[in-house]
Amino acid sequence: MRFFNSATGTDGLPYAQKTADRICDELGKPGAMLVYVSEVSGTYLCEVRSGELCTPEERAWIDGWKVQPTAEEVHQELDALAAQAEEAPKDAPKEREWIARRVSMLKQLAVMVTAEGKEEL
């Protein structure tokens, strides 16, 4: 099985198995295919407002932002994460993925912040 995106080009990349199970069994487990598609596409399923489809790590991070962030605070954090993403080593995929997941959640927070600069999360 291979996946294709703009980063892989027309050659694509093979699926990297996470278990010793056959691919069909591994990806046939509930939610496994969603996680895989999320990982290779760079889209993340975590819904900040409801907490649905968030990992425990993402929920803990969101809880740290439930103190009514201002739009300025959210944008400052987005800028900081953009700098981290540039500095993150190319051979540190877990670190780069965590940065991308936080950016995704912050973008949702930015939409949630009202014109007054705050909204109760």
Backbone bond lengths (Angstrom), bond angles and torsions (degrees), N, CA, C in turn:
res aa  C-N    CA-C-N  psi(-1)  N-CA   C-N-CA  omega(-1)  CA-C   N-CA-C  phi
1 M - - - 1.447 - - 1.520 107.41 -
2 R 1.320 116.20 136.83 1.459 122.15 179.53 1.522 109.33 -129.15
3 F 1.337 115.61 156.10 1.460 119.49 173.00 1.517 108.25 -123.58
4 F 1.324 114.99 153.92 1.455 121.48 -175.31 1.523 109.21 -131.57
5 N 1.315 116.03 137.20 1.466 122.16 172.85 1.520 107.76 -155.11
6 S 1.319 116.80 -175.82 1.464 119.27 -177.12 1.523 112.07 -65.33
7 A 1.327 117.53 -28.45 1.458 120.16 179.72 1.524 112.31 -75.62
8 T 1.339 117.52 -33.17 1.468 120.44 -177.35 1.514 112.76 -87.66
9 G 1.334 116.59 -21.00 1.459 120.04 -177.73 1.520 111.27 71.13
10 T 1.318 115.57 -163.24 1.462 119.94 -175.53 1.527 113.05 -75.11
11 D 1.323 117.49 -14.52 1.468 120.25 177.07 1.523 111.78 -76.53
12 G 1.322 116.32 -30.25 1.454 120.12 -178.84 1.520 111.95 67.53
13 L 1.320 115.05 -177.36 1.468 121.62 176.37 1.516 108.65 -134.34
14 P 1.327 116.71 147.64 1.467 118.71 179.88 1.523 111.43 -74.79
15 Y 1.312 114.73 155.87 1.461 121.03 174.96 1.529 107.91 -68.89
16 A 1.317 116.78 131.45 1.463 121.58 177.83 1.524 108.14 -97.05
17 Q 1.318 115.58 109.79 1.460 120.10 -178.73 1.521 111.10 -65.57
18 K 1.335 115.08 146.08 1.458 121.82 -179.18 1.523 111.93 -106.77
19 T 1.321 116.04 -13.72 1.466 121.27 -179.58 1.526 108.87 -132.39
20 A 1.305 116.17 176.31 1.461 121.00 177.01 1.532 111.37 -85.76
21 D 1.336 117.29 -3.70 1.467 121.69 179.03 1.527 110.74 -66.44
22 R 1.324 115.94 160.92 1.462 119.36 172.42 1.530 107.92 -64.76
23 I 1.323 117.09 153.06 1.462 121.53 -178.02 1.526 111.25 -55.46
24 C 1.333 117.14 -43.35 1.464 119.86 -178.23 1.528 111.27 -63.61
25 D 1.329 117.23 -34.79 1.464 120.29 177.77 1.517 111.19 -74.52
26 E 1.336 115.54 -41.34 1.466 120.40 -179.05 1.526 111.39 -62.28
27 L 1.317 116.47 -48.96 1.467 120.21 -177.68 1.526 112.42 -81.77
28 G 1.327 116.99 -10.76 1.461 121.02 178.03 1.518 113.27 -80.59
29 K 1.316 117.61 -9.73 1.465 121.18 178.79 1.525 109.16 -70.36
30 P 1.329 117.37 146.51 1.472 120.50 -178.11 1.533 112.24 -53.65
31 G 1.307 115.11 125.25 1.457 121.37 176.48 1.513 115.15 83.22
32 A 1.322 118.53 -12.50 1.467 120.88 -175.81 1.525 112.39 -63.86
33 M 1.332 116.87 -41.79 1.464 119.28 -179.76 1.531 110.92 -67.28
34 L 1.332 117.32 -38.29 1.468 119.95 176.96 1.521 111.05 -60.95
35 V 1.325 116.64 -43.06 1.463 120.70 179.04 1.522 110.08 -63.05
36 Y 1.317 116.98 -44.56 1.463 120.97 179.95 1.527 111.35 -61.18
37 V 1.316 117.10 -49.13 1.470 120.68 -179.87 1.533 110.05 -61.23
38 S 1.313 116.46 -40.42 1.457 120.63 177.91 1.526 111.03 -60.90
39 E 1.309 116.69 -45.52 1.463 121.38 -178.36 1.522 112.28 -62.95
40 V 1.327 117.69 -48.31 1.459 119.83 -174.80 1.520 113.29 -79.75
41 S 1.321 117.01 -21.16 1.467 119.15 -179.26 1.519 112.33 -91.36
42 G 1.326 116.56 -17.51 1.462 119.05 -177.87 1.514 112.88 79.94
43 T 1.321 117.38 10.89 1.461 121.09 174.40 1.516 107.48 -101.74
44 Y 1.286 115.95 149.14 1.450 119.31 -175.67 1.513 109.55 -124.83
45 L 1.312 115.68 141.35 1.451 122.25 -170.52 1.522 114.16 -87.18
46 C 1.300 118.19 -12.59 1.459 122.34 -174.79 1.529 111.05 -60.60
47 E 1.321 116.38 124.77 1.460 123.36 177.37 1.530 107.27 -100.64
48 V 1.327 116.45 106.24 1.464 122.01 -173.07 1.526 112.26 -59.08
49 R 1.310 117.89 -46.77 1.465 121.01 -175.09 1.530 112.03 -60.54
50 S 1.321 117.12 -44.71 1.463 120.55 -175.46 1.530 113.73 -98.91
51 G 1.329 116.97 -20.56 1.454 120.73 -175.58 1.514 113.25 81.48
52 E 1.333 116.53 2.57 1.462 120.29 -179.24 1.523 110.63 -67.65
53 L 1.316 115.03 142.64 1.461 124.08 176.92 1.529 113.89 61.24
54 C 1.324 116.91 20.07 1.454 121.48 178.21 1.522 109.95 -94.49
55 T 1.316 115.82 144.86 1.458 120.68 174.80 1.531 108.08 -76.30
56 P 1.325 118.23 163.41 1.470 119.82 175.58 1.535 112.11 -57.13
57 E 1.322 116.30 -36.73 1.465 120.76 178.52 1.531 110.49 -64.16
58 E 1.329 116.76 -42.91 1.465 120.70 178.95 1.527 110.71 -66.60
59 R 1.326 117.44 -41.67 1.471 120.41 179.13 1.527 110.88 -61.17
60 A 1.329 116.64 -42.34 1.470 120.40 179.00 1.525 110.15 -62.47
61 W 1.323 116.61 -40.19 1.460 120.15 -179.97 1.529 110.27 -66.97
62 I 1.327 117.43 -43.04 1.468 121.86 178.53 1.526 110.32 -60.84
63 D 1.337 117.02 -42.49 1.467 120.71 -179.93 1.522 111.45 -57.16
64 G 1.310 117.43 -31.86 1.462 121.35 177.15 1.523 113.40 -69.40
65 W 1.324 116.82 -17.48 1.466 121.16 -179.72 1.527 112.26 -103.35
66 K 1.299 118.68 5.95 1.467 120.24 -177.03 1.527 112.91 -83.30
67 V 1.304 116.93 20.41 1.463 121.03 177.78 1.526 109.78 -100.46
68 Q 1.316 115.62 37.60 1.461 123.35 176.65 1.533 112.56 54.62
69 P 1.315 117.50 72.69 1.463 120.21 179.14 1.524 111.27 -68.13
70 T 1.311 115.15 149.54 1.458 119.83 173.19 1.520 108.06 -86.44
71 A 1.312 115.47 163.87 1.462 120.08 177.04 1.528 109.59 -60.23
72 E 1.311 116.79 -37.63 1.473 120.85 179.55 1.532 110.99 -62.92
73 E 1.336 116.97 -43.29 1.470 120.53 179.50 1.527 110.92 -62.54
74 V 1.325 116.02 -42.08 1.460 120.08 179.84 1.523 110.35 -63.81
75 H 1.335 117.20 -44.31 1.464 120.38 -178.85 1.523 111.75 -69.29
76 Q 1.321 117.92 -33.72 1.465 120.60 175.69 1.528 110.36 -63.94
77 E 1.324 116.15 -41.66 1.463 120.00 179.24 1.531 110.70 -67.70
78 L 1.332 116.82 -37.43 1.474 119.56 176.14 1.526 110.59 -61.85
79 D 1.329 116.78 -42.07 1.469 120.63 177.67 1.527 110.87 -63.03
80 A 1.328 116.75 -42.28 1.464 120.97 179.64 1.531 110.72 -63.46
81 L 1.323 116.36 -40.86 1.463 119.70 179.23 1.528 111.50 -68.93
82 A 1.322 116.96 -34.10 1.467 119.79 176.83 1.531 109.81 -62.92
83 A 1.331 116.60 -40.32 1.466 120.99 177.27 1.530 110.24 -65.56
84 Q 1.335 117.12 -42.08 1.464 120.67 178.12 1.522 111.07 -62.27
85 A 1.319 116.14 -39.25 1.464 120.43 -178.95 1.528 110.48 -63.52
86 E 1.324 116.69 -37.91 1.466 120.33 178.56 1.521 111.47 -68.11
87 E 1.332 116.73 -34.87 1.456 121.50 -177.33 1.522 113.35 -85.71
88 A 1.329 117.26 -18.92 1.462 120.70 -177.07 1.528 110.22 -64.46
89 P 1.320 116.22 134.20 1.468 118.92 179.85 1.526 111.46 -62.99
90 K 1.310 115.49 142.20 1.471 120.84 179.79 1.530 110.99 -62.82
91 D 1.327 116.49 -26.15 1.463 119.89 -178.02 1.526 112.33 -93.68
92 A 1.335 116.92 21.92 1.468 122.16 176.94 1.524 109.10 -121.06
93 P 1.332 117.56 70.44 1.467 120.10 -173.76 1.525 113.73 -62.25
94 K 1.320 118.43 -34.87 1.475 120.66 -179.81 1.529 110.11 -64.91
95 E 1.320 116.55 -43.36 1.469 120.95 178.82 1.528 110.42 -63.31
96 R 1.321 116.79 -45.18 1.462 121.24 -179.77 1.533 110.83 -65.29
97 E 1.329 116.96 -37.66 1.465 120.06 178.80 1.526 110.72 -65.95
98 W 1.334 118.18 -42.13 1.459 121.17 179.96 1.519 110.44 -63.84
99 I 1.314 117.51 -38.34 1.464 120.99 175.77 1.531 109.41 -61.85
100 A 1.323 116.92 -46.80 1.469 121.09 -178.96 1.527 111.37 -63.39
101 R 1.326 117.20 -38.31 1.470 120.20 178.69 1.526 110.47 -65.59
102 R 1.332 117.54 -40.94 1.465 120.00 178.43 1.521 111.18 -66.72
103 V 1.329 117.13 -37.86 1.470 120.06 176.05 1.523 109.85 -60.80
104 S 1.323 117.09 -44.30 1.457 121.09 179.03 1.530 110.82 -59.13
105 M 1.329 116.85 -44.95 1.470 120.22 -179.87 1.525 111.34 -67.78
106 L 1.333 117.18 -38.86 1.460 120.03 178.97 1.525 111.56 -65.31
107 K 1.314 116.85 -36.38 1.467 119.29 177.39 1.524 110.49 -63.11
108 Q 1.332 116.96 -36.57 1.463 119.77 175.26 1.527 110.37 -66.37
109 L 1.339 116.70 -40.82 1.467 119.95 177.83 1.519 110.94 -62.80
110 A 1.330 117.21 -39.63 1.463 120.82 -179.73 1.522 111.01 -60.38
111 V 1.322 116.98 -38.65 1.462 121.11 178.41 1.529 110.24 -67.53
112 M 1.334 115.98 -34.76 1.455 120.98 -176.54 1.540 113.85 -74.37
113 V 1.320 116.35 -23.49 1.457 119.60 -177.82 1.524 108.80 -70.16
114 T 1.291 117.37 130.86 1.461 121.78 -176.67 1.516 112.50 -80.31
115 A 1.314 116.13 175.71 1.470 122.08 179.31 1.536 111.08 -62.07
116 E 1.339 117.26 -27.67 1.467 120.86 177.94 1.531 110.90 -74.31
117 G 1.337 116.63 -10.08 1.446 120.01 177.90 1.511 114.18 98.55
118 K 1.340 117.80 -6.34 1.457 119.32 -179.81 1.516 109.82 -143.71
119 E 1.293 114.72 151.37 1.466 121.17 172.49 1.511 106.43 -150.42
120 E 1.291 116.15 141.61 1.462 119.57 177.75 1.512 108.95 -72.50
121 L 1.312 116.10 127.71 1.452 120.61 179.57 1.486 107.06 -95.22
